[in-house]
Amino acid sequence: MRNAVILTGALRTIRKTIRFLKENVLQNQTDVFICVQNDTAESEDTWKAWFTSHLGDRMLSLQWFHPDRFPGWVQQREVQLEHMTVENHWKQYLRTSGSMIEYYQLQLAYMMMSYHEQIHHILYDYVIRARTDSIYCKPLDFHWLHWTDEELGQRLDRIRADMLSCNKPITDQSVLMYLMTTLLSDDLLPNLPWIRAECVPCPTESFPPHTDSTALNRYLREGRYILTLRKNNLYLLRRSLFHMIPTLGSMYGFLRSPHSDNYWFNAEGQFRDACYYACLTVFDYSTLFEERSLEYAGAWKEEDFFDLEGNVLHPAMLYCVVRR
């Protein structure tokens, strides 16, 4: 199994998060394609040496984004904004925030990944998008792809029992939703009462019943789904399904699905709409505790999540955004 990680964002707290990327995300044969923005006083050459020291041969591409280096993108951005049907103050927000930049960085890294596939005549199995300021706390080992029907049946029994104990309604869709949002780690099952699970269905694919382990196992391996953490913080999907999302780099603002809300034009909304038009079912995991790591204005405290050695305090925590 060979996977690709696309790492994007401003450098921010990358010195603190790199350990978790190496330990938990870069499992087995995993190549890394990076497009980042240097928001520090250190030179790009210094940072390149730092990335190389940590990632070695796994880093196949490192690109530096800055609007001055991509004047064509700035012109394209203005064309997109001109034709977006949102109020001017929202256009200014998109112009000055990182929402559109995020997907242009993704597109640049995606093109390097695709180029590598073409010249080496390979095709990755899965693509994982990660952020420079986020940590992923559990080994991303894709163990669920190797479950037997019996093992999957046992997992379903555990989920149904946990749902019953916390008075969650049991339906085909709800059981599937909690199965999919806890796939990434067995440690997440104790979180089930507090998980803010969300399912945005694929418009073309029906779900298998939760009583049929064989059909569900087939869905785990072949279904058109994407697993996400807190909307678009980190996400993973089969490489063969990863085509529409990177086009947001040049098509941002022109996707609006039937599931869209009033903020369809923000980064999370455009991501969800790209998934919809790619015919992907979105299974999103978050909890109130982990979302606290996204708080601003001094509300975030590192000691709530890490000890003095930088170890994760809470064994059931799946992700965290490191603010400083």
C-alpha positions in Angstrom: 0.0 0.0 0.0 1.4 3.3 -1.1 -0.1 6.6 0.1 0.5 10.3 -0.4 0.3 13.1 2.1 -0.3 16.7 0.9 0.8 19.1 3.6 -0.3 22.8 3.3 -0.6 26.0 5.2 1.6 28.6 6.8 4.5 27.2 8.8 3.0 28.4 12.1 3.6 25.7 14.7 5.1 23.1 12.4 8.1 22.5 14.7 5.6 21.2 17.3 3.4 19.2 15.0 6.0 17.5 12.8 6.6 14.7 15.4 3.0 13.6 15.2 3.0 13.7 11.4 6.0 11.4 11.3 4.8 9.0 14.1 1.2 8.7 13.2 0.5 9.7 9.5 3.6 8.6 7.6 2.9 4.9 7.9 4.6 2.4 5.6 5.2 3.7 2.1 4.0 7.3 2.3 5.3 10.2 0.2 4.9 13.8 1.2 4.1 16.7 -1.2 4.4 20.1 0.5 3.2 23.6 -0.4 3.5 26.1 2.4 3.9 29.7 3.2 6.8 31.0 5.2 5.4 33.3 7.9 8.6 33.3 9.9 11.8 35.3 9.9 13.9 32.3 8.9 15.0 31.8 5.3 13.4 29.2 3.0 16.8 27.5 2.6 16.9 27.1 6.4 13.4 25.6 6.4 14.2 23.3 3.5 17.1 21.9 5.4 14.8 21.5 8.4 12.1 19.6 6.4 14.8 17.4 4.8 16.2 16.5 8.2 12.8 15.4 9.5 11.3 13.8 6.4 14.3 12.7 4.3 13.5 10.9 1.1 9.8 10.9 1.9 9.5 14.5 1.0 9.2 14.4 -2.8 8.2 18.1 -3.3 8.5 21.3 -1.4 7.0 24.5 -2.9 6.9 27.9 -1.3 3.7 29.9 -1.8 3.5 33.7 -1.7 1.1 35.9 -3.8 4.1 37.8 -5.2 5.4 34.5 -6.7 2.1 33.7 -8.3 0.8 36.9 -9.9 -1.3 34.7 -12.3 -3.1 33.3 -9.3 -3.8 36.8 -7.9 -5.4 37.7 -11.3 -7.4 34.5 -11.4 -8.6 35.1 -7.8 -9.9 38.5 -8.8 -11.7 37.0 -11.8 -13.3 34.5 -9.5 -14.3 37.1 -6.9 -15.8 39.3 -9.6 -18.1 36.6 -10.7 -19.1 35.3 -7.2 -22.6 36.2 -6.1 -21.7 37.3 -2.6 -21.6 40.7 -1.0 -18.6 42.9 -1.3 -17.5 42.6 2.3 -17.4 38.8 1.9 -15.3 39.2 -1.2 -12.9 41.3 0.8 -12.8 38.6 3.4 -12.0 35.9 0.9 -9.3 38.2 -0.7 -7.5 38.7 2.6 -8.1 35.4 4.5 -6.5 32.0 3.8 -9.7 30.4 2.4 -8.8 30.6 -1.3 -5.1 30.3 -0.7 -5.6 27.0 1.1 -7.0 25.4 -2.0 -4.5 26.9 -4.4 -1.7 25.4 -2.2 -3.6 22.1 -2.4 -3.8 22.4 -6.2 -0.1 23.1 -6.5 0.9 20.1 -4.3 -1.6 17.9 -6.1 -0.1 18.8 -9.5 3.3 17.8 -8.2 1.9 14.5 -6.9 0.2 13.8 -10.2 3.4 14.6 -12.1 5.3 12.2 -9.9 2.7 9.5 -10.6 2.9 10.0 -14.3 6.7 10.0 -14.6 7.1 6.9 -12.3 4.1 5.1 -13.7 2.5 4.6 -10.3 -0.9 5.5 -8.7 -1.2 6.1 -5.0 -3.8 4.1 -3.0 -4.9 6.9 -0.7 -4.4 10.6 -0.4 -4.2 12.3 3.0 -4.4 16.1 3.4 -2.9 17.5 6.6 -2.3 21.0 7.9 0.9 22.4 9.3 -0.7 23.6 12.6 -2.6 20.3 13.4 -1.6 17.1 15.0 -3.1 13.7 14.4 -2.9 11.6 17.6 -3.5 8.0 16.5 -1.6 5.8 14.0 -3.2 6.1 10.6 -2.7 2.5 9.6 -5.8 1.7 7.5 -6.4 -1.3 9.7 -10.1 -1.3 8.8 -9.3 -2.4 5.2 -8.1 -5.7 6.6 -11.1 -6.6 8.8 -12.8 -9.9 8.3 -16.6 -10.0 8.1 -16.6 -11.4 11.6 -14.3 -8.6 13.0 -16.5 -6.0 11.3 -19.6 -7.7 12.8 -18.0 -7.5 16.3 -17.3 -3.8 15.7 -20.9 -3.2 14.7 -22.2 -5.0 17.8 -20.0 -2.8 20.0 -21.3 0.4 18.3 -24.9 -0.6 18.5 -24.5 -1.5 22.2 -22.8 1.9 22.9 -25.4 3.7 20.9 -28.2 2.0 22.9 -26.5 2.8 26.2 -26.4 6.5 25.4 -29.9 6.6 23.9 -28.8 7.3 20.3 -31.4 6.2 17.7 -30.4 3.1 15.9 -31.0 3.2 12.1 -29.1 1.9 9.1 -27.6 5.4 8.5 -26.8 6.2 12.2 -25.0 2.9 12.8 -23.0 3.4 9.5 -22.3 7.0 10.5 -20.8 6.0 13.9 -19.0 3.1 12.3 -17.3 5.3 9.8 -16.5 8.2 12.1 -14.7 5.8 14.5 -12.9 3.8 11.9 -9.6 5.6 12.5 -9.0 4.2 15.9 -10.5 1.8 18.5 -9.7 4.5 21.1 -12.5 6.6 19.7 -15.3 4.3 20.8 -15.4 5.6 24.4 -16.0 9.1 22.8 -19.2 7.9 21.1 -21.6 9.8 23.5 -19.8 13.0 22.7 -18.9 12.6 19.0 -20.4 15.2 16.7 -20.7 12.7 13.9 -22.0 14.0 10.6 -22.9 12.3 7.4 -23.4 14.2 4.1 -24.7 11.5 1.7 -23.3 10.9 -1.8 -26.0 11.8 -4.3 -25.6 8.6 -6.3 -24.8 5.8 -3.9 -27.1 4.0 -1.4 -25.8 2.7 1.9 -25.6 -1.0 2.7 -27.7 -2.1 5.7 -25.8 -2.3 9.0 -27.0 -5.9 9.5 -24.9 -7.1 6.5 -21.2 -7.3 7.4 -20.2 -8.6 4.0 -21.8 -5.6 2.2 -20.4 -3.2 4.7 -16.9 -4.7 4.3 -17.2 -4.2 0.5 -18.3 -0.6 1.2 -15.2 0.0 3.3 -13.0 -1.0 0.5 -14.9 0.2 -2.6 -17.5 2.8 -1.4 -17.4 6.4 -2.5 -16.6 8.1 0.8 -14.2 10.5 2.4 -13.3 10.5 6.1 -12.8 14.0 7.5 -11.8 15.6 10.8 -13.7 18.8 11.8 -15.0 19.5 8.2 -11.6 19.9 6.4 -8.9 19.9 9.0 -7.6 16.5 7.9 -9.1 14.2 5.4 -8.4 11.0 3.6 -9.8 9.1 0.6 -8.9 6.7 -2.1 -6.7 8.3 -4.7 -9.1 7.3 -7.5 -11.7 9.6 -6.0 -9.4 12.6 -5.4 -10.0 14.7 -8.5 -12.7 17.3 -7.8 -11.4 18.8 -4.5 -8.0 20.0 -5.9 -9.9 22.0 -8.6 -11.0 24.4 -6.0 -7.6 26.1 -6.4 -9.0 27.6 -9.6 -12.8 27.0 -9.3 -13.3 28.3 -5.7 -16.7 30.0 -5.3 -18.5 28.2 -8.1 -19.7 25.1 -6.4 -23.0 25.2 -4.5 -24.8 21.9 -3.7 -28.3 21.3 -2.3 -26.7 20.8 1.1 -25.1 24.3 1.1 -25.8 26.7 4.0 -25.7 30.5 4.0 -21.9 30.4 4.2 -21.4 28.1 1.2 -18.6 30.3 0.0 -16.2 29.7 3.0 -13.5 27.1 3.0 -15.5 24.4 4.7 -18.6 25.0 2.5 -16.7 24.8 -0.8 -14.9 21.7 0.4 -18.3 20.0 1.2 -19.7 21.1 -2.2 -16.7 19.7 -4.0 -17.3 16.4 -2.2 -20.9 16.5 -3.2 -20.2 17.0 -6.9 -17.4 14.3 -6.7 -20.2 12.0 -5.5 -18.5 11.4 -2.2 -20.3 10.7 1.1 -18.7 12.8 3.8 -18.2 11.2 7.2 -17.0 13.8 9.7 -15.7 13.3 13.1 -15.3 15.9 15.9 -16.0 16.3 19.6 -16.5 19.3 21.7 -13.2 18.7 23.5 -11.1 18.5 20.4 -12.9 21.5 18.8 -11.7 23.5 21.8 -8.2 23.4 20.3 -9.6 25.6 17.5 -10.5 28.4 19.8 -8.9 31.8 19.4 -8.2 35.0 21.5 -6.3 33.3 24.3 -9.0 30.7 25.1 -6.7 28.0 23.9 -4.3 26.6 26.5 -1.6 24.1 25.5 -1.5 22.6 28.9 -5.1 21.4 28.4 -3.9 19.0 25.7 -0.2 18.3 26.3 2.1 17.6 29.3 5.4 19.3 29.8 7.1 16.7 27.5 4.7 17.4 24.7 2.8 14.1 25.1 -1.0 14.0 24.5 -2.9 14.1 27.8 -6.1 12.5 26.7 -5.9 8.9 25.3 -9.1 9.3 23.3 -8.1 12.5 21.5 -7.8 12.1 17.7 -6.7 15.6 16.6 -5.7 19.0 17.9 -4.8 22.3 16.4 -1.6 23.8 18.0 -2.0 27.5 18.3 1.4 28.6 19.5 
